[in-house]
Amino acid sequence: MLWLPVMRTDLCLVTVLASCFSSLAVIAQAPQGIREDNDAVHAIAQSMLSDGTEICSVVSASLVPGLPADILVSVDASGRHFCNEVWRITRSGRPAVADRITVWGIENVRDALHDLDHDGHTELVFRRAITTYEGADCIATTPVVYQCSAIGCSDTRDRHVGFLTEELHKVEQRRDEAEQRGSERDREGLPCTIVAVDKLRRRLGVDPQAGADVASRWMKDPDPKLRRKAVAVFADIGDEDARRKLAVLAADADRNVAFGAEVALKKK
């Protein structure tokens, strides 16, 4: 299960680059049955909002064969335009929010619609955070795939092996290019790229311990941002050795490192 530590710091505005989803289009066909946002669809979505939430984007799409088109809404509940939640509104009866899915930064929800199996059925492809948001610092993300039915949308876990393998190759290439160029700008996000590569390697069963060695180095690094990333890696691996290292990090001088490790140790 993916775990993300909670930071006890105030969030800052972040700009989510459209390139987060650019790699998906190469291997995923756009599904049929997508209907662009219109006033009626937007009005339905708007009626579902509660105080403190706002719409980032809306699209109507046929997600379940034989049922009326659903409405997908990317929502911001932070007031900072993070767009970190997607709602699925069903219309087989009175419009209702059937699913709320936590994602990472999806401004245009239409970008989530793909036909990965090339079978005419739509999958929803989102990105989910692996590491904690820390303002201007990088954040590691990993793709997640959802399929919807009449009773709800569910994470397909690691069923789309071909898609995840292609994603792994792309992230590995970005890591290798950043390491070779070595400029400060290219290397700035390198730790997050490494975390993303190792997460996919664990998911695909290539190496269940992928990232453990790197996180063991990071937990001793003077930079608390790297120690916090080590917490995220150990929490995701979750074996006995990882939990022993989390126990060490729970006594870290940085309160957010310590807090994240404490929370991870409470997870079973």
N, C-alpha and C positions, 0 to 999 in steps of 0.2 A: 504494500500500500504506500502511496506517495505521501510523505509527511513534509510539511513546510513549517519551520519554526516561526513563532510570532515575535516580531521586533517591538520593543517598547520605546520606539522613537516616532516622532511625527513624520508622516509621509510628505514628500515634496512632489512637485509636478514633474511628470515624466512624459517624454514624447516617445510614442511607440512607433518604430519605423515600419513602413509597409513591407520592407524586405523580410520581416519575420515570416511571411507567408509565401514569399516568392518561390521558394524551392518546391512547395507543394504542387504548384500548377504544372510543373514539368512532368509529374508522374500521375496526376489525377485528372480525369476528364471532368469537365463541368457537367453536372447533371441536367436533365431536361426538367421542365415544369417549374422553373424559377420565374416568379412574377415580381416585377419591380415594385418598389414602395409606391403607394398612392395615398390619397387623402383618407380614404375609408379605412385602409389597413393601419395607417398611422394613428388615426383616431381611436381604434380599438386598442392598440398598444398603449397609447397615452392614458386610456381609462383604467389600465391595470396598474399604473404606477402608484407608489406610495410617497409620502413626504420624504424629501431628501434624495430621491432618485430621478434620473433624467435619461432620456433616450439618446444613445449614440448613433444607432442605425436600425433600420427595419427592413425586412424582406418577407414576402409571402412565397412559400415553396411547398410542393407536394412531397412530404416525407414518408407518408404511409399510403401505399396503394389502396384505392377504394374509399379513402376518406377525404373530406374537404382539405384544401391546402391549409397548412399551419402558418402561423406567423412567428418568425424568429426576431428577437429584439436583443441587441447588445445594450447593456444598461450600465450606467455609472451610479454608484451609491456613495461615492466618496466626496463628491463635490470638486474633484480634481481631474475629471475626464479620463479616468483610468480605463473605463469600459471593460471591467473584469468579471462580468457576469452575463450569461446569455439566458433569456427566457424563451421557452416554447409555449406559445398560446394556441390551444386547440379550438376548432370551430365546428365540431360535430354536433354540438348543442349550443348552449350559451357559452360565449368565449370565456376561457379560463386558463390561468397559468398552470400548465401540467408539469413543467420541468424548469428547474433553475440550476444552471451549470456554471461552476466556477472556472474561469479561464484566465489567460493573461493577455490583456490589451488587444481587444479586437474592435477596432473602430468601425469597420464595414463587415457586418455579419454575413454578407453575401460571400465573402472570401472563405467562409467555413464550409460551403456546400461543394461536395465532390462526389464523384462516382468512382471509388477506388477499385471496385470489382468489375467495372465495365458491364454491369448487368441491368442498368436502368434504375437502380435503387440508390437513393441519396444517402451518403454518409456525411456526418458532421465532423470536420477536422479542426480542432482547436490547439492552442498551445497552453501549457500549464507551467507555472513557475516551479523550479526545483529549489532554488536558493531564495533567500529573503531579499525583498526590495530594499535597496540602500541608496536612494537618491541617484546621484550621477554615476555611481558604480554600476558595473554590469550585473545582469541577472540571467541565470541559466534557465532555459525552458526546454520542454520536451513535448512532442506532439501526442495528442490523445484523440482517439476516434470513437464517435458515438453513432449508434444506430437507433432509430425510433420505431416504436410500434404503437398500437392503439392504447397500450397501458403505460407507456413512457419511453424515455430515451435512456440507453444504458451504455456504459463504457465497454467497448469490445475487447479491452485489455490488449493482449499482444497477438490477436488473431490475424491482423494484416501484416504478416511477416515481410512480404515483399516491399510494402510501403515503408515500414520501419527500417529495413535494410538499406533502401535507397537513401533514406534520411540520414542514417548512420554514415554512409559513404560521403554525403555532402558535408556533414559536420566535421568528419575527419579531414576532409580536404581543406576546410576553412582553418582548422587547427594547424595543419601542416604549413599552409601558406603564411599564417601569422607567425609561426615559429621561424620560418625561413627569412621573412622580410625583417623581422626584428625591430621595426620602428616602434616608437612609444605608442603611436596611435593604433597600430595593428595589434600590439601586445596588450593593450589596455583591457580588452575583453577576453584575453586568452584563458584565464582561470575558469570563466563561465563556459567557454567552448569546451574545455577539458571536462568539466562536470557533465555537460550535455552528452559528450561522446561516451563517457563511462556509464552514464545512466542508460543509454541505448544498448550498450554492450551487456549490461546486466539484464535488461528487459528481454533481449534476444537470446539469452543463455550463452552468449559467447564467453563470458567470464563473470560468474556470480560475484566475484570479489573486485571487479573493475573499479578503480578509484581509491581502493583502500590504501595503497602505498602512497599515492599523492596526498591523500587526506592526512596520513600519518606525518608527512613532512609539514603540511600546512598547519597542523595543530601546534607546532613548535615555532611557527613563524612570528616575528614581531608585529606583523600587520594583523590587526584584529579582524579585518574583512576576510582574510584568508582563513583565519581560525573559525569564523562563522560559517564559511563554506565547508570547512571540514566537518562541522557539526551536521550540516545538511546531508553530506555524503554518508557519514557513519549512521545517521538516523535512518537513511534509506536502505542501507545494507542490513542493519538490524541484527547481526549475529552476535555471539558472545564476545568476540574480540572487539567488535564495533562498540558494544555497550560498555566494555571496560574503558575504552578510550573516551567515550562520552562522559563517564564518571570522572575522568581526569579533567575534561573540559568544563564540567559543572563547577569546578573550583577556579575557573579562569578569572583573571583580574578584570576583564571586560565584562560588564554586567550583561550585555546582550549575548555574548558567547555563553556565559554561565547559564543564563535563563533559557536559551535555546536547548542546551544540553540537558538541563533539568526536565524540561517539557518532554524531550525525546525519551528520556529514561522512564517516564511515567507511561509511555506507550508500550503496549504488549504486542 
